[in-house]
Amino acid sequence: MSFFEKLQNAIAQNQSLLVVGLDPNPEMMPLEQSSPEDPDNLLTDLWEWLNYVIQETSDLVCAYKPTLGFYQALGIKGLELLLKVLDRIPQHIPIILDAKHGDLNTSTVFARTIFEQWKVDAVTLNPYAGLDHVASFLVYPDKGVFILCHTNNAGAINLQEYPTAENPFYLQVVREAQTWGSPEQLFLEVGTTKPEILNQVRSYATERIILIRSIWDKGNNLKPILTAGLSQEGNNLLIPVPQDFLLKKNVAQEIKALREEINQTRTEIAKEDLPAQLWTPNVCFLKQHPHQNLILQLYDIGCLLFGDYLQASGATFSYYIDLRRIISNPQLFHQVLDAYAEILLTLTFDRIAGIPYGSLPTATGLSLLLHHPMIYPRKEVKAHGTRRVIEGTFHPGEKVVVVDDVLISGKSAMEGAEKLKSAGLKVEDIVVFIDHEEGVKDKLKNHGYNAYSVLSISEITETLYEAGRINEHQYQCLAKKDSSQ
């Protein structure tokens, strides 16, 4: 059973989103159980305390989260204590090892140790070393990975909110991390007492499970945090049990009351029309775009970037559409293929041609989906080998539909079509995913091609703005081309 399945089962069985930290911190032990002057007795006291916590909470929580650093601080006996604690946790309750591991050089051996030897179900990682580091843990498909994207440490503000509060680094971590793994394997960790920060993360990661921490530091009201972090179904949020609860003799009663408070809020949120809260008031759901969810997912995984970007056409845009990320998200890639297919099924053709290099994965996927053979015109002809202009088998006179990713000037699509026609093939239709508009379809029409698009830049702009994904400045960048063009 995978970590994701195990977690969902524990949530359902115990009706709980609560996570207990099993940390052998001598400073947090009940005073009557503490023997700090005797190291051996201290370890015994810590074990008895942690064992008691597990006994009292195993039917009230959905996961346990031991912090590796506390055990390492106790030396070899501390690691022995960790293994003893791990073995004590009921098998149906998942274990999240809070390691914040961030060293690339030791990632492979560390992943092997915790997943294969210690049998933990998930781990927390520091994302600074990027995908190369995280990949060592993602090769275990039945395990979970939590990416730290925000902490509540005041000293981290200069990094987390760089370069601006409107476009902070921590949100870039959220966008980037989602391209590393599926929602069933890769999750996020957020430390904050501010509902607005959690709301920002949730708006960019609608499908991800978020593990929150440090929410009790200032005694803030729980409900705003839950409202910001829970999904619209009242799920996808893991909530820490306050550490001081574990010092009380009636720990089970305290946690049970907290569980009921959370579940009450979950029920209220699930009953509300949450999409109306996430989108701005001028959204008309009766007229929502047919590909609305697709547009929002493209934005959430970072396919839309803001800045000064030079296009292949020579023009400079204040934004960039990066569709190459789609191929790393199978679920989203399938949705994109289906959207293309809706158009292709209305056309008549013998073969599908992709334009190198961006649309080759899409053309391949459509070939498999629609059971039509694929060919493609080479971007450059090799000076050796067969020196073919067209790769793949075909017969002169066959009709070919050209598939491309983004239509900006139409140059690459027309050049590819002309190469196909030079080989005796017929090309009338060009299908793209995004049309930047500016009359390019009319230009193609004048050259004898019918152009179709799944989405236009104006449709994307309006949908993102109405959904609150982009602000006024970003909206203007998309809605109005730079004066330099």
BELKADA-V442381 format. One record per residue. RES is the residue in one letter. PHI is phi in radians with two decimals (* if undefined). Layout:
res;phi
RES;PHI
RES;PHI
This chain:
res;phi
M;*
S;-1.31
F;-1.01
F;-1.05
E;-1.16
K;-1.08
L;-1.13
Q;-1.09
N;-1.14
A;-1.17
I;-1.07
A;-1.21
Q;-1.17
N;-1.69
Q;0.86
S;-2.58
L;-1.91
L;-1.46
V;-2.15
V;-1.81
G;-1.47
L;-1.75
D;-1.96
P;-1.36
N;-1.65
P;-0.99
E;-1.27
M;-1.83
M;-1.25
P;-1.02
L;-1.01
E;-1.24
Q;-1.85
S;-1.61
S;-2.36
P;-1.12
E;-1.33
D;-2.13
P;-0.98
D;-1.16
N;-1.14
L;-1.09
L;-1.12
T;-1.13
D;-1.11
L;-1.11
W;-1.09
E;-1.10
W;-1.17
L;-1.15
N;-1.10
Y;-1.11
V;-1.06
I;-1.09
Q;-1.02
E;-1.38
T;-2.11
S;-1.12
D;-1.84
L;-2.16
V;-2.19
C;-1.87
A;-2.87
Y;-2.02
K;-2.33
P;-1.31
T;-1.61
L;-1.00
G;-1.02
F;-1.13
Y;-1.26
Q;-1.11
A;-1.11
L;-1.60
G;1.38
I;-1.03
K;-1.16
G;-1.18
L;-1.18
E;-1.12
L;-1.10
L;-1.04
L;-1.08
K;-1.16
V;-1.15
L;-1.03
D;-1.20
R;-1.38
I;-1.17
P;-0.94
Q;-1.13
H;-1.46
I;-1.78
P;-1.21
I;-2.02
I;-1.86
L;-1.41
D;-1.45
A;-1.87
K;0.87
H;-1.11
G;-2.50
D;-1.72
L;-1.12
N;-1.16
T;-1.85
S;-1.11
T;-1.14
V;-1.22
F;-1.17
A;-1.07
R;-1.11
T;-1.14
I;-1.28
F;-1.53
E;-1.59
Q;-1.59
W;-1.45
K;1.12
V;-1.27
D;-1.67
A;-2.71
V;-2.54
T;-1.72
L;-2.25
N;-1.54
P;-1.51
Y;-1.05
A;-1.43
G;1.41
L;-1.09
D;-0.99
H;-1.30
V;-1.17
A;-1.01
S;-1.08
F;-1.64
L;-1.31
V;-1.22
Y;-1.71
P;-1.14
D;-1.64
K;-1.85
G;-2.02
V;-2.28
F;-1.85
I;-1.69
L;-1.23
C;-2.06
H;-2.72
T;-2.12
N;-1.64
N;-1.26
A;-1.05
G;-1.23
A;-1.58
I;-1.01
N;-1.08
L;-1.60
Q;-1.14
E;-1.78
Y;-1.42
P;-1.53
T;-2.47
A;-1.16
E;-1.38
N;-2.34
P;-1.35
F;-1.06
Y;-1.12
L;-1.31
Q;-1.15
V;-1.05
V;-1.05
R;-1.12
E;-1.20
A;-1.06
Q;-1.20
T;-1.47
W;-1.49
G;-2.79
S;-1.33
P;-1.10
E;-1.57
Q;-2.22
L;-2.04
F;-2.31
L;-2.12
E;-2.11
V;-2.30
G;-1.87
T;-2.94
T;-1.87
K;-1.82
P;-1.01
E;-1.15
I;-1.22
L;-1.10
N;-1.12
Q;-1.08
V;-1.08
R;-1.10
S;-1.15
Y;-1.59
A;-2.32
T;-1.15
E;-1.75
R;-1.51
I;-1.35
I;-2.00
L;-1.67
I;-1.73
R;-2.65
S;1.07
I;-1.42
W;-1.73
D;-1.00
K;-1.96
G;1.07
N;-1.25
N;-1.17
L;-1.23
K;-1.04
P;-1.05
I;-1.12
L;-1.11
T;-1.07
A;-1.30
G;-1.70
L;-1.21
S;-1.25
Q;-1.16
E;-1.58
G;1.43
N;-2.26
N;1.08
L;-2.45
L;-1.89
I;-2.06
P;-1.33
V;-1.32
P;-0.95
Q;-1.08
D;-1.23
F;-1.07
L;-1.31
L;-1.61
K;-1.60
K;-1.21
N;-1.78
V;-0.98
A;-1.11
Q;-1.15
E;-1.10
I;-1.21
K;-1.09
A;-1.14
L;-1.15
R;-1.03
E;-1.16
E;-1.10
I;-1.15
N;-1.13
Q;-1.11
T;-1.16
R;-1.03
T;-1.10
E;-1.10
I;-1.17
A;-1.10
K;-1.45
E;-1.34
D;-1.45
L;-1.06
P;-0.96
A;-1.16
Q;-1.44
L;-1.32
W;-1.65
T;-1.22
P;-1.05
N;-1.47
V;-1.32
C;-1.95
F;-1.20
L;-1.20
K;-2.05
Q;-1.12
H;-1.11
P;-1.07
H;-1.91
Q;-1.01
N;-1.11
L;-1.13
I;-1.07
L;-1.15
Q;-1.16
L;-1.04
Y;-1.20
D;-1.11
I;-1.61
G;1.56
C;-1.34
L;-2.02
L;-2.08
F;-1.98
G;2.65
D;-1.73
Y;-2.16
L;-1.46
Q;-1.54
A;-1.08
S;-1.28
G;1.73
A;-1.36
T;-1.92
F;-1.87
S;-1.54
Y;-2.67
Y;-2.52
I;-1.69
D;-1.94
L;-1.48
R;-1.17
R;-1.17
I;-1.06
I;-1.17
S;-1.55
N;-2.17
P;-0.95
Q;-1.12
L;-1.24
F;-1.01
H;-1.12
Q;-1.11
V;-1.11
L;-1.06
D;-1.08
A;-1.18
Y;-1.04
A;-1.06
E;-1.00
I;-1.39
L;-1.06
L;-1.18
T;-1.60
L;-1.91
T;-1.97
F;-2.83
D;-1.78
R;-2.46
I;-1.87
A;-2.07
G;-1.68
I;-1.71
P;-1.08
Y;-1.89
G;-1.04
S;-1.69
L;-1.10
P;-1.06
T;-1.15
A;-1.08
T;-1.11
G;-1.08
L;-1.20
S;-1.07
L;-1.23
L;-1.21
L;-1.75
H;1.04
H;-2.10
P;-1.13
M;-2.02
I;-2.38
Y;-2.74
P;-1.38
R;-1.21
K;-1.24
E;-2.42
V;-1.55
K;-1.16
A;-1.49
H;-2.41
G;1.18
T;-1.39
R;0.99
R;-1.28
V;-1.53
I;-2.05
E;-1.70
G;1.87
T;-1.65
F;-2.84
H;-2.25
P;-0.91
G;1.71
E;-1.26
K;-1.65
V;-2.13
V;-1.76
V;-1.58
V;-2.01
D;-2.32
D;-1.59
V;-2.22
L;-1.79
I;-1.87
S;-1.92
G;1.50
K;-1.10
S;-1.14
A;-1.15
M;-1.21
E;-1.09
G;-1.12
A;-1.12
E;-1.16
K;-1.12
L;-1.13
K;-1.19
S;-1.17
A;-1.63
G;1.59
L;-1.61
K;-1.73
V;-2.26
E;-2.14
D;-2.07
I;-2.19
V;-2.06
V;-2.16
F;-1.46
I;-2.22
D;-1.83
H;-1.35
E;1.16
E;1.10
G;1.33
V;-1.19
K;-1.07
D;-1.14
K;-1.05
L;-1.13
K;-1.06
N;-1.16
H;-1.69
G;1.63
Y;-2.06
N;-1.60
A;-1.88
Y;-2.24
S;-2.43
V;-1.23
L;-2.37
S;-1.98
I;-1.11
S;-1.23
E;-1.14
I;-1.13
T;-1.02
E;-1.11
T;-1.14
L;-1.14
Y;-1.22
E;-1.14
A;-1.45
G;1.36
R;-1.33
I;-2.16
N;-1.56
E;-1.08
H;-1.11
Q;-1.14
Y;-1.06
Q;-1.16
C;-1.07
L;-1.40
A;-1.32
K;-2.31
K;-1.13
D;-1.05
S;-1.17
S;-1.28
Q;-1.41
